[in-house]
C-alpha cells in the first residue's frame, strides 16, 4: 500500500469485499489514517467474507503520555483490538498465524459452538493441545456419560476416559474412524481436533484415507494435525488434495480453532439484534457543555471534583453528594450541611492524583476532625508539590456500602480512533492489576454487557460465596450513559470514574476526573463509528394521524419482523422480487444494524408499530445511492411513501450524493407513478424490471 497517498486500506477493503473471486482478505497493517472510513469498509467486508489482519507496532506508545488511569490503560494496541472486534475482523499476531487463518477460514465449515473435543493417538500431544486451548481461553467439551459409554465400546480399557480422547499408540485405522464418528455425533461437542503422531504400526496415509470420508461429510468443524516430518507427508497430501486444512503442531491447530471461534463471535455480533429497549436515559447535555466551556474559557485543563460530578449528574450517573468550598471554614459548613462523616479532598489544578500527595482525608466525623485534616492536607501538598496552587476543597458525604465492588469506567482519546470507553477493576492500583477492557462508542446493551464480560472483575459481579450479585442493569445503564457522553461532549479528552461502587442497590460514583480539550474550529466528529443520528427524528402528519419518522435502530429488529410478517404476499414480492413468507433473522439484522456513515434507513412508526420504511445504500465514494421503499398495506395511497422518499432524497442531497437509483418490477405501477412524480427517469429493462434514476446535483 505504500504511503496510501490516495488509495488506502478502506478503498482496498471495499474493492475486495465486492470481488467475486476473493474468498478471504488478508491484511498486514502498520497504521490507520481515516478511522471512520476504515471501520465502515471493514464492517462491510467482514459481513461478506473473512477478513484477517496482522498489525505491526503493538507497543502502547499512547499510554505513556496519558495523565489519567483510563488513558494509561487504554493503550493504542488495546484500542486497535477493540476496533477489529467491533468490525467483525479476526486479528492474529504473526504472519504464520495469518496464513493459518486464511487456510482455516477460507474453507467454510458448519458452525455449532465453541466446545472442542480432542482425539489423538498420543497422550502427550493431547495434553499440549488441551493446555494451549486453556491458555487461549478456549472451551474443552465435557463428554457426556452416553458418549463415554460409546467410546468404551470401541477403545481399549486403558483409554483416557475423558477429553482429550487418547486412542492409545497402537490404534488401527478403524479405531480412529469409530472414535471420530462418536464425537461428531455427540451433542455436547461442537468441533473436533483430530491429531496423529506417526507410529510403526499403521502408516499415516492409511489412517488419513480411512478418516477422510467421515471428516469430509462432518456436520461440525473437524481440524486435523499431522505431527512429524516425512513420515506423515503422504497423509498431509491426502488432506491437501481434498481441500482440507491441516496443521503441523497441536498449538497451531488450537490457534486455528480459536480463530474460528473469534470469527464466529464477530459474525454473531454483526447479526445481533438487541431487545427493544433503546437507551432512553435523560441527559442534560446543555448543562454539561456549559460546565466544560466555562472551564475552558478560564484556561483550565482539569475540572475540579464538584464540576466533574456535576457533569456526570447531568447525564444521569448517580454520584455521591459533593460540595466545593474555597477555604477551611467553608468546607466545615459544607460538611455540616451534608452531614458527617465526610471525605475531604484538595482542589488544585496541578494535582491530578490527590491521594499521591496526601490530598484526601476520609471518614471525618466532626468539624474539628475536618479542620485538622485540612491544615495537614495543605502542609502535605506544600511539601510534596510546592508548585501546586490550592484553590480550596471538595467535601463529599461518606458512602457506607461495605459489600460493593470498586470499578473504573472512563473515556480516553485515541490518536486514530478518537473517543474510547474503558471498564475494569477500580481502586488505587488499577494500573497494577490491569484488569480492563476497551470498546468504541456508541454502545448498546449487548455491547455494554460484552465489555464487562471481557474482564476478570466481570465474573465477580454475580452472587458468590454468600455475597449478593450486583445490580447489572444499573451498571449497564451507566456504561450507556458514559457512551452517550463520549458521543456528545467533544470537549472531554479523558474521563475517570474511579471508583464506581456497584452492589445490589445500584451504582454510585465516588470520584471523577475530567481532562478538557479545545475542539478545533470545524473539527467534526472524532468518533470512529457514526452514532445514531437523533437530529434526523421528526414527527409528521399523514392525513389526520401523527407518525414518528426516524432513522432505524438495532433495537428495531422485532418491530421490523412484525412489519414484514403483516405485509401482504403481493407486497413482499414487489419489495423483494420473489415470493417469501418471512424475512430471516440474518437479513433483519443486516437491515437494522446499519452503518450510518454509508447507508440510511428511515422508518415511520405509529406508536410502537412500524408502518413504512425507505432505505438507501451509497457506494464507498458517495457518488450514487440505491434505494428501496415499502409501506404497510393500510397506509398505501395516503402519501406516506411520498413523504418517506422525499425525506431520503433531502438527506442524500445534504450529504452530497450525486445520484439515486433503484429497481422495480414492471407490474409495480404504484412505484413507477411515485418515482415519475418525484423526478425519476423510469426506463424499462430487458429483464422485465424498471430502472429508476434521478440526479440530485
Phi, psi and omega in degrees: 000342180062219182275359179054045180296330180233300182269125182240187183300323179299318179298314183292321177300316179300318181294311184290331179297327182262003181274118183295338181273358181258119180266331179209154182242124178250135184230134164252126185231153170240330181201162175242134180264309183248098188296317184293318177296317180297314182294320179297315180293319181295318180294320178294318181292317184292340174288336187262326186199161180297136175237118184243133185230137168241132185238130175272165180076059186267358181291139184279071182300320184298330183294331184292334182265359186282142180263339183254164175302315182300314180298324180290326183278327183272068179293163187299325181288324176296324179291319178297321175304315180297321179295318179298313181297318183292331183274348181089007176280171176244128179256137176234165188264334187226164176296326177300314178294327180301313182283330172298317179297320178298318179298321183285309190281338180279354173254100184303136177229142175297135185250132180246319185168196191254001184276117187253134171255140181245129179231133186205160174263004179231117183301321180299316179298322179296318179294318178300317180294318179296320177298314181298320180295315180296315181295332179274002181080019180278177186238118176275128182294139175265112187289137181283166177300322181295319178294318179298320179295319179297320178290325176303324185288340184241354183248159179298158181300334184266021177289167192291341182051047177181187180248117014289148179269111181266113182282352184078145190298337182268017188297125172281169184303317181300329180295320177300312184297315181298314180297317178300314182296323178295314181292324179289338178269348185287125182293337181276359180250125180263338180200160184232134169253115182257122182235141179227129172255136186296142175227169178271002187270310182231129178298140181300324181297322179296321178293319179298315180296322181290322185275341187303312182301318181296319182289321180298327184258015181293145178261016174211161183297136173231116176257149182234147175228120179253105185274136178124177182257242184301332184292342179245007181300320181294321179294318178298321181294325177303315182285324177298314180297332180273001179076026181250140180283149172217162186226142187280343182223157176301320183296319180289328176293317178294320177301321178296319177300316180294329174296320174300316180301310182294323178298313183287331172298317179297318178295321178296320179295321179294336181257010185281131176246110180297161173300161182284061180222068179299148180296121182239027179299130180290134179230130175266078185298321182298320179296315180296315180296325178298318179296315182294316183290325177297317179295320178295321180295337178270005180076020183277141173263329181236141169285150171281173186304315183296319178294318180298317178295324179294323177296315178299317181298323179298334179258018172078014177277123178299130181232157174287139179304130187227137176232146177258137179227144182276333183216183186294317182293323175297323177294321179295321178294319179296321179295319179296323178293317181287326185098129180284157000282157182226167171249141180242134181225144180286149173245114178208127179299335182273353182247111180268308180261094190296325183294337181292337183243020181070030184264018180225134174228131186247158172058042176282124193258351177200177184296324179295317176302318183294316182296316179299317180296322181294317178297314180297323180297315178299320180295317180299315182293318179298325181283315186272332181222072184299339180279351185282137175259118180274117183263354181148207185220157165245143181240132181230143174294131177291135179257123181256093178224078191297336182263007181285148174268145178264125181237163170238133172234144182196171174235131174237163178249116176266141184297334183256309189264003175074214183299137181227141179261145179229143175221142177180190177287132184259194183108189184279348185247035186296323180290334180282314181290325178047045176256089184209164177218154182238157179207151176273137172282158005274156178259155161239183186300310179300321180294320178297317179292323177295324177300316178295318185293340182276006179245159176291322180296333179300325179287345183262005183273347175277175179291134176199144178050047176080359180261131183294150174288161182275169177282092184295326180296320179294321179294315178300317180299321180294320177297321178294323177293321177296319177300319179296322177298317180298325180284325188270320196258090181294341182282350180275118176268316178215146178217132173241131161247104185206111004266153163260116178277136178222132176210195183294339181273351180128206183235155172207134179272123180268330183211145179212144175230137179227121175261141188256160172219150178263107180301139178288152178299130180068023185296322184078182183287139176267357185290135178288334178241128181290126181283175178302124184276080185296337180296343181272000177287144175204157174257129183235163178243125176242108188066234179255016181244143178262136176233154171261127175247124186208164172297151179288153178237157176302331181287358183275008185304309181294322180295320179289322177301318178293324179299313180289324181296328181276351183288149176290146180307322180295322179292320178296322179295318178294328181282316187252000178066023177197158177283134177206148181265332179208162177257123185294160183303317183300323180287320177300317179299318179296323181288327185267325180270073185267160174264104184297347180287330184225008175209160179211141172228125172257134177242145174258127186236127176256098187069251177249008186252129176280130184237358178189156178211148169221132182229151178216138178239123180269157173287164185303333181266004179060035177274314184223152179230137176262134184240160172213153184213146174210141179233139179301148186307316183291344183255000180288146180079010182245006177095001182290320179300317179297318181297315181295316181293323178296320179296319181293318180298319179295320179296313181295321178297321180295331179266007172088013177292135187274328189213148176236137178218160178202177180226139180224150172292146183296335180282351182277077184296324181297318180293319179298318180294318179298316181297314181299318183293342181251022170089012178277144167278128182247114187235125176295144178247156182298337183274009177089014179247174175246131175268125181250128185211140178210136173278145179250346182269000000 
